[in-house]
Amino acid sequence: MRKFPSNNRIAITCVSWALVVVGAMWPCAGTLAAQTPDAAQTPDAAQTPDAAQTPDAAGETTTIHITADRLLQDEKNRTATATGNVAILYRDLEIHSDRLEMDEDREEARMTGNVRIVAKNQVFTGEEITVNLKDSRWEFHKGRGEISPRYFEPGTVLEPIYVRGEKVAGSENRVEASSGLVTTCDLADPHYSIRARKITVIPDDKIIVRNAGFYLGEKRVFSVHTFSVSLKPFARRRIPILPYWGVNDAEGYFLKTTYQYMATEKQLGTLYMDFMQKRGIGTGVQQDYTLDSGGGSAYVYHLQDRDTGNTELDARLQHRQELPFDVLADFSLNASRNDLYSQNSNMLNTDLSLRRNVDGTNVQLGLHERRSNSDYSDSASRNVNFRVTHQATPDTTVTLSEDYRYFDFISGSAADQELDSRLEVKNRGKWLDWTFRMEQREDLDGADYSGDDLSYYLNRVPEVELQTDSLRTKHEVFGMFPAGLKLGFGQFKEFPEHTSLYRANLDLKLDNYMKTYGDDTSLTLSGAFQQSFYSDNSAQYVVNYRSELKRQLDRHWSGTVTYSRQAPSGFTPFRFDYSRAFDSVDSVLQYNLGDRMRINFSAGLDLSQDIYRDAILRYQFIPNETYYFSLSTGYDINNSEFRDVLTRFKLFHKDRLNFNVTTRYNPVTDDLSRVNAYLDWRVGERWGIQALSGYNGFTRDFDYNQVKVRRTFHDWHAFLTYDDQRREMRFDLALKAFPFFDTRFGVGESGELLDTSGGEIY
């Protein structure tokens, strides 16, 4: 053994062995955090060695430092031992311990005694750590620390997860604790914890707990064999095992529970049992599974409704499978019978898609089928689509698609069957782009189904288009207008008129050109010219131009006048390229007092119809960050009649209060036709209230009222919600560390989102 002097503190540069430790620890170091330790001991300038420059995985040079009081190195056995204030510094990562043993051949490092990993003010601590570069894996003995929310996909975990264990091991994509404890409570003696034989954390997927006991303080409340918490975005809104209960008109008093009977890395099974006073007992099962090169989820729910006597059944299946020849398959099935909102009904939807993307060629095949029947209607539809996209050259793309559609309303008439075919070849050149396009719809049912006799569609058989622009040609029109030019020729068949003609067209578009006059006035011009010739000797051209004059009148006032005109001349036998004539002038007068107040007044005249546009007034007042008020209304000049008056008032205080109320008043009928309100109020440190309300002036009643009261504890949220539409009161519990997705608050009884805005003037 070679002995190094130990006077003072010795700095040793040991690049290859340092990479053993930091290479394996680095992927997880940025996400393992701990409990606010004392400042990390970093060597001062006199103790830090010269930087060792080593290329990292990306090929960039990285500086690594190892320091210790004493080092013993065995060159023959390729091992080393460091003792006394051992520290490794690598990028933003520090590893500290009392002792370090390294084996270069086994690519393994063992650090013992007061082990700490410090990374970006985060720390994981333990008595002993072993790092293996081969497996990119680390292992703590008697370890403890916290897993930062940054370890997971944003929005899935909101607060740190604290883990303790006799052995805590991990890598870039998992953390495991044996004889461990997990909690989201940051106290040394947590209010609650889950203690288990084994705890596995898989980022962006799940937390799996085996042989678990649920504890309040040091008292065990109950035990389960296994359970799991999903970490996937938009997954279930409730933590497994926690029930929620309440009462409503349709179900009476209810208690809805879940329990996960299976929880492994590849399999997850959940049982559902709902007790409803009026409807009976509903039971269900959801099984998530992983197979070789595939996986998915199956769900079945059954209820014998004691109120209606019907059997309610809901089944869903989603599966993804990798097939030979690089084919990816997705299959889904959704079936229901006699759900709560649609009794005496059946529905079955199936979807299958196959995709292959190899060597610049993307192939897709989709099969979609829908069937439904009820007391009111029966229908069946089928859609088969095939699409191939091929990158023939870096500049040329070929796309071929076929779309078959079948729809049968089961009303005694024949089914409607259509086939849409499309071929497109696009090439982008240095100066010029060209496109070859064929589009055709074939009526497969012929005269059997007459419902599509009035349907519009257009066949291109074929069409060729050339396109360029001034950015590529370096020439602007009249030396001032950026422009785009298209030339096209093709045969078009338009239905239901059965018009079949050739068309040649030119389309010149002049983009905005701005001219300024002094510091306060600008004029913007743009326009277009289209010329088309048809094989029946008809022709048309369309001239379009627009000018906009802006002027800053003084410090606060500004005005804009816009003139627009489009003048078609001649005749087109088609609908698809019909151009409407218009001739109008519009003006806007605007007042801005910084960001505090804005007034906007607009009016206009349709010169071609000799009709005035409504005069519109919009007013906004924002005195500070707390208050907001706006008012908008209009006046119908032609009929001398006022439009509705719409007002919005907002009261906002960061983290405390958000209150919005919108009103709509009809001055003609003198009615308050709409009042919508939203409230989110944090009352003190522990209480909060959310509320939605909508008043309908036509029915003179409330369309909806929803109120949610939140009580916050150290680790939990408790929610009490009232829904006036459903006549429902319910109670939920949720951990603060996990998002609470309330799928009912803000949603109407038919599943529609409740809109608390008051709309616009029109």
N, C-alpha and C positions, 0 to 999 in steps of 0.2 A: 504494500500500500504506500502511496506517496502522500506525505503529510504536508499540508499547506500551513503557513504561519497564521496565527489567530489574533495577532495584535490588532486592537480596535475592531473595525468592521471591514470585512473583505468583500469585494464585488467580483463575481465570477460571470463571465460571458459563456454561456453553454447553449448554443443555438439549437442543436439537434435534439437534445433532451428537453429543452424548454418547450419545443413544439409538441412533444408528447403530451404534456399537461395542457398547455393553452389550446392546442389544436382540438382536443376532445372537449374541453370545457367551454370554449368560446361560443359555440352555437347556442348554448342555453344560458350563458352568463348574463346576457342582456335581459333575460326574462325572470331570473330567480332573484327575488328581492327579500329583504328581511326587516328586522325590527329596530331601525334607527340606532346603529352601533356607535361607539366612539369613533373619532376620526381614524382613518386607516393610517398605519405607520409607513410612511414613504421615506426612503433614504434621502438624506440631504445631498447637496451638490458634491460634498467631499466624499460621500460614500457610494455614489452612483458611478458605475464603470462607463468606459467609452461605449457608445451605442454599437450594437451588433446589427449589421444590415443583412437581412435575409428576405428573399422573395417569398411572398405569401401565395395562397392558392390562385389568386388572380394575376400573379406575376409581378405585383408591386412590392417595393422594398418596405420591410417592416422592422421596427426597432424592438428588441427583446432584452430585458434586464433580469438577472437573477442575483439576489444578494443574500448573504448569510454570515453569521459570526465565524462559522468553521465549516470546512469542506474536506472530506476524505474521498479520493478518487482511485478506483481500481481499473487501470487501462486494460489489463489482461482480460478481466471478466466483463469489461464494459459496463461497470456499475459505479455509482457514486452515492455518497451520503452527505447531507448538509444539515447542520443543527444550529439552533440559536437564531431567533428572529428571521426565519426563512421567508423570503418574499420574491414573487415573480411578478414582473410588470410587463404587460403586453397590450398595446393600444390603450383602451380605457379599462382594462381588466387588471385586477390585482388578486393574487392568491397568497395568503399568509398562513403560516403554521410554525410549530416548534421544531419539526423535523421533516426531512425530505429524503426518500430513498428512490433511486431511479435505476431502471434496467433498460438499456438501449436496445438489446436484442429482443426482449419481450414487448418493447414499446409500452412500458407500463411505469407509472409513477405512483408512489404511496406517500401521503403527507399525513402526519399525526400531530395531535396536541394543539388545541385552540385553532382549529382550521376555520378560516374565513375566506369567502370569495366576495370581493367587492367589485361591482361593475355598475358604473353610472349611479352611484349612491344607493345601490342595492346590495344586500348581503345575504349569504346563506352560510350557516354555521353548523359544525359537527365536531366529533372527537377524532374522526379518521376519514380520509377520502382516498379512494383508489381511482385512477384514471387510466383507461385503455384506449389508445389511439386506433387500434384495429377495429374496434366496435363503435368508436366515437361515443363511449359510454363512461359515466362516472358513478361512483357509489359512495355514499356517506354512511357512517356508522354513528348511531345516536344523533341523527341530523334533525335540524329544524329550520324553518324559514317560511317565506311566503312566495307564492306564485303570482306575479304581477298581472293585472288585466291585459297588459301589452303582450303577454304570452299567447293570448287567444285572439280570435278574429274580432275586430272592433264591434262593440255592441252586444257581445254574447256574455261577457263577464264585466261587471261594473266596479267591483271592489276586490282587493287581494283575497286569495285563498290561502289559508295557513295550514301547513302540513308538518307533522312531527312523526318520527318513527324510529324504531330500533335500527332499521336500515332504510335509507332513502336513496334510490337509484334513479338515474334518468339519462336522457339523451336529447337530441334536438326535437324529437317528436313524441316524447312520453316522459312521465314521472311516476315512479312507483314507491309506495311506502309500505313496509311490512311491520306488523304489530303497531299500526299507525293511528293517528288522529287527524281528522280534517275538520276545519271550521272556517267560517267567514268572520268570526268574532275576534277582534284584535287584542283582547285582554289576555293576561298571562294565565288566568283561570277563566276560560271562556264561559259565557252564559249557556251556550249549547255546543255540542260537538258530536261527531260521528266517529266512533272508535271501532276499528275493524282489523281482521286478520291481514287484509291486503287492500290497498287503495291504489287505483290506477287512474292517472289523469292523461287523457289523449287530447291534445289541442284540436280545436275546431270539430270535435266529435262528441266525446262524453267523459264523464267521471264514473268509474265503476267501483263499487264498494262491496266487498265480500265478507260474510259473517259479521254483520254490522250491528252495533248497539247505538241507540239514540239516547243521548245524555242531556239532561238539564243540570248544569253545574256538574256535580259528581254523582248524581242520581240517574241510574239507567231507567228510561221510561218504557222502552220496548226494544225488541230485537227482530231482525229480518235476515234471511239467508243471503240475498243479494239485492241490490237495487242500483239504478244508474240515473244520472242527471245529464240531459242532453245539452251540449254546448253549441249546437248548430244554430245559425241565424233563423229566426222566425219559427223555432221549434215550439213545442208545447209551452203554454204560458204558465203551467203550474208545476211545482216540484212534485215528483212521484211520492205517493203515500199521503200527501196532504189533501184532505177532501175540501170541497166547498159546498155550502148549503144555503138554502133560502126558500122563498115561496113566490109563486106567480099564478096567474089565472089558469094557464094551460096545464100545468103540472101539479099545482097545489104545493104542499111542502115537499122539498126535495133535498137529497144528499147524494152527491156524485163523487165517486172515489176511483182511484187508480192504484194498481200494485204491479210491480215488475217481477214476474216469476222467473225471469232469466235475464242475466246481464253478463255477457262476455264481450271480448273485443270484437267478435264477428257476429254475435247474435244478441238481440235485445227483444224480450217479450213483455208485453204489458197487458194486464187484465183490467177491464172497466166494469164497474157495477154501480148502477144508478138506481136509487130508491125514490120513486115519485108517487105521491099520495093519490093523484087522480089517474095517472097513466099506467102505473105498475112498476115492475122491476125490469130494467134494461141491462143486458150483459153484452160485453164485447171483448175482443182480443185483437191486439196488434202485434205482429211478429216482424221485426226487422231481421234481415239475414244477409250473410255474405257467403257466396259460393266461389268456386274457382272461376276467376275472370268475370265475376258478376255479383249481383246482389240486388236487394230491393226491400220492399215492405208490403205486408198484407194486413188488411183490417176487415173485421166483420163485427157488426153490431145488430142485436136482435131485441125486439120488444113486442110483447103481446099486450096491445093497448087495451086496458080494461074500460076506458071511456068510450072508444069507438068499436071495440071488438075486432079491429083489424090487426094484422101482423105487420109490424114495421121492420124492415130489413135494410141494412146499409152495408155495402161491401166495396172495398177498394183494393187494387193491386197495382204496384209500380215495380217494374223490374228493368234493370240495365244489364246487358251481357256483351262481353267481347267475344266475337266469333272468329273463326279462321279467316285468313286473307284480309286482316285488318278491318273487319266489319264491326261496327258498333250498333247494337240493337237496343231500342227502348220500347217497352210495352206497358200499357196502362189499361186498367179496367175500372169502371165506376158504375155501380148498379145500386138502385134504391127501390123500395116499395113502400107506399103509404107513409111518407114522412109527415112531420108535424104540420106542415103548411099545405100539403097536397095529398089528401086522403084518396083512396081508390085510384091510385096511379102507380105506374111502373116506368122505370127508366134504365136503359143500359147503353153505356158509351164505351167503346173500345178504340184504342189507338196503337198502331205499330209503326215504328220508323226504323229504317236501316240506313246507315251512313258509312261511307268509305272515302277516305281522303289520302291518296297516295300519289307521289310524283306529279303534283300540280293538277290532278284530276279529282274532283269532288263529285261523288255520286250519292243521291238521296232518293229513297223510296218510302212513301208514306201511305198507310191504309187507315182510314178513319170511318167509324160507323156509329150512328146515333139512332136509337129507337126509343119511343116513348108512347104511352097511352094513358088516358084518363077518362073521366066522365065527359070531358068536353071535346077531346080530339085524339087522333092517333096519327103518328107520323114515323117515317123511316128515311134516313138519308145515308149515303155512302160517298166517300171521296177517296180516290186513288190518285196520288201525284208522284211523278217521276221527274227528277231533275239531274242533269249532268252539266258541270262547269269544268272546262278544260283550259288550262293556260298553255296554249299552243306554242307561243313564244313570249319573251318578256313583254312584248307590246300587243299581243293578240290574245283575246279571250273568246272562247266559243261556249255558248249556253244553249242547251236543249231541254225543253220541259214538255210534259204531257200531264193534263189534269182532267180526270174523269169525275163527273158529278152525277149523282143519282138522288132524286128526292121523290118520295111518295107520301102524299098526305092521307092516303088510305080513305078516300072519299068516294070511291067508285070509279074515278077517272084513271087513265093510264099514268104511269110514273114519268117524270121529266128526267131525261138523260142527255147530258152534254159532254162533249170532249173538246178541250182547249189545247191547241198545239202551238208551240212557240220555238223558233230558232233565231238566235242572234249571234252575229260575229262582229266583234268590235276590235278596231286596231287604232292605237294611238301613235302617230308619227311625230317627227320633229316639227313639221310645219302644218300637218293636216291630219285630222282624224277621219276615219270612215267607219260606217256601220251598215251591215246588211241584216235585215230583220224580216221574219215571216211570222205572222200571227193569224190563226184560223180557228174558228169555233164550228164544230159540226153537231147538228141536231140529230142525235142517234135515235130518238123516238119518232122522228118524222112527223106525220100528221096525227099520231096516236094521242099525243098530249098537245092541246091547243093553247094552254096557258101562257106559253112563251112566244106566241105570235106577235105580241106587242113589246117584247123585250128588246132593248137596244144592245147591240154589240158591233164591233168593227173588225173586219179581217184585213190584214196587210199581206198581199200575195204577189210579189214581195215589196219591200221598201228599201231604198238605198239612200244614205245620208252622208254628206261631207260637211266637216265643221272645222273652223279655225278661229283665231282671235288675234287681236293686235298685240298681245303679250308675246306671241310667237313670231308674228310677222314684223314686229318692231315699227309698224306704221299705224298711226291713229287717223281716224276719219277727219278730214278738214284740219289735220294737225292738232286736234284738241279733244276728240272723243275717243276713249277706249271703246272698242267695238268687238262684237262677235258675229260671225257670218255662218249661216247654214244653207246648204243646197240639198234639195231632196227630190227624189223621183220614185213613184211606186204605183201599184194598182191597189185600190181600196174597194172593199165591199161592205156597205153599211146596211144594217138591218134595224128595224123590220121593214124599211122601205125597199130593200133589195136593190139599192143603188150600187152599181158597179162601174167605176171609171178609173182612168189613169189621172194622176196629178203630178205636176212639176211645180216646185215652190222654191222661193228664195226668202230668207229671213235674216234681216240685218238689224241688230240691236245696238243702239248707241248708249253706252253707260254714262253715268253722271260726269258732267264737266262743270267745275265750279270756277267762278270769276268773282274776285273780291273787289270792293270799291271802298277804299279807306279801311278803317278799323272796325266799322260798325255795320257794313252792308255786304251781302253776298248774294250772288245769283247762281242757281244750279239748274242745268239743262240736261235733259235726256230724251230719248226718242226711239222709235223703231219703224221699220218699213217691211211689209210682207207682200209678196207678189205670188199668186197661184194661177196656174193654167190647168184646165180640165179637158179630157178627151171628148166631151160633148160640145166643145167650142165655147164654153163659158169661161169666165176669168174674173178674178177680183184682186184688188190690192187694198191694203190697210195701212194708213199712216197714223202713227201714234206719237204724241210728244207731250212733254211735261216741263213746266218751269216753276221754280220755287224761289221767291224773293224773301230774304230775311233781313231784318234791320233791328239793331239794338237802339231803342229810342232814347233811353237814359240809363242810369245805373240799375234800375229795377224793372223797367218796362221793355218788352220786346214784341215784335210782331212778325207774322209770316203770312204771305199771300201766295197761294198755289193755283196755277191754271193747268188744267188737264183736258186733252182733246184726243178723241180717236174717231177717225173718219174712214169707214169702209166704202169702197166703190166697186160696183160690179155685182157679181152673183156667184155664190158657191152652192153646188148641189148637195153638199154634205152638212151634217150637223157638227161633226167634231172640229171643224176649223171655222165655224161661224164666229164672227166678231161683232160685238155690240157697239153701236155708235154712242158716244157720250161727249159732252161739252160742258165743263163745270169750272167754277171758281170758288175757292174756299179760303177762309182767313182765320187766323188764330191770334188773339191778343193775350199776352201772358205777363203776369207780375210775379217776381221772385224777391222775397225779402230773406236772402240767404236760404237756410234750411228751415226757417221758422214759419213762413207763410207763402202760399202759392195760390194765385188766382188764374184760371184759364177760361177764356171765353172764345167760343168758336161758332162760326156761322158760314153759310155758303149758298150758292145759287146754281141749280141745274139749268144751264142756258138752253139746252136742247129741248127740255120739257117746260121751261119757264116755271119751275117749281122751286120754292125756297127750301133749303135744308133746315132742320130744327136748329134753333139757337141753343147751345149747350153751355151751361155754367158749371165749373168745377172749382171748389174752394177747399184748401187744406190749411190747417193751423196746427203747428207743432211748436208750442212755446218752449218745451224742454223734453228730456227723455222720458218723462212720466206721462204726459198728456198728448193725445192726438184727437183731432176733430176734422171731419170732412163733410161737405155738403155738395150734392150735385143735383141738377134739375135741367129741364129743357122747356123750350117754348115752341109750339107748332105755329109758325108764322102764317102758313096757308089757311089754317082753320081757327086762328086766334085762340089757342087752347094750351094751357100749361100741361107739361108732362109730370110724372111722379117726382116727388122730392125724396131723395135718398140721403140719409145721414148715417155717419159712422162715428162712434166715440170709443176711444181706447184709453184705459188707465193701466199703466205698466210700471212696476217696480221690480228690479232685478231680483230673482230668487224669492220674491214675496207675493207679487200680485200681477195677474194678467186678466183684465176685464174688458170685454168687447160687447157693445150693443149696437145693432143696426136696425134702423126703422125705414119703412117705405110708406109715404103718405100720398094719397090720390087727391089732388085739389079739385078735380071735377066732381067726384062723388063725396068729397069731404070725409073720406074714410082712411083710417090707419090700416092699410092692407096687410102689413107684415111687421113683426118685431121679433128679432132673433138675438139671443144673448149667450155669451160664453164666459165662464168664471173659472179661474184657477188661482186659489188663494191659500197661501201658506200661513196658517194661524199659529203663531208662535213657532217653537222649535220642533214640536211633535205632531201637530195637527195640520191637516190640509183639507180643502174642499174643492171639488170640481163639479161644475154644473153646466147643463145645456138646456136651453128653453126656446121654443118656437111658437109664436102666436100667429094664428091665421085670421085676418080681418074679415074674410069672406064667410067663414063658418062661425066666426066670433068664439073660437075655442082654441085650445093649445093643441098643436100637432104632436108635440113631444115635450117631455120634461124628464131629464135624467140628472141624478145627483149622486156623487161618490164622495164619501168621507174617508179620509186616510188617517190612521194613527201610526206614527213611526216609533219603533222601539230601537234598541241599540243594534240589533241584527235583523229585525223583521219589519215588514209593513203589514198592517191589517186594514182591509177595505170593506166598507159597508156601502152597497150600491142600491139605489132605488130607480126603477124604470117605470114611468107612468104608462107608456104604451102597452107593455107586457103585464102591467100591474105586478111587477116583480121586485122582491127584496132579496139580495144575496150577500153572502159574506165570504171573503177570500183572505188567505194568508199567503205571503210571499217573502222570500229572503231578499234583503236589500242588494246582495251581490249579484242577483240574477234578474234580468229584465222581466217585468210583469206585463205580458201582452194581453190586455183585456180586450177580447174579441167582440164584446157586446157594447161597451160604452162608446157612444158616438155612432152607433149603428141602429137603424130602425128595425121594426119587428119583421120586416120582409127581407132583411139583409142589406138594405141600402144605406150608404153613408149619409149622415145628417149634415146638411150644408147650413152653416150658421151665418153665411154672408147674405146680403140683401139683393144680390144681383147687380145689374147695371141699369143705365137709363133705358136702353133698348132691350 
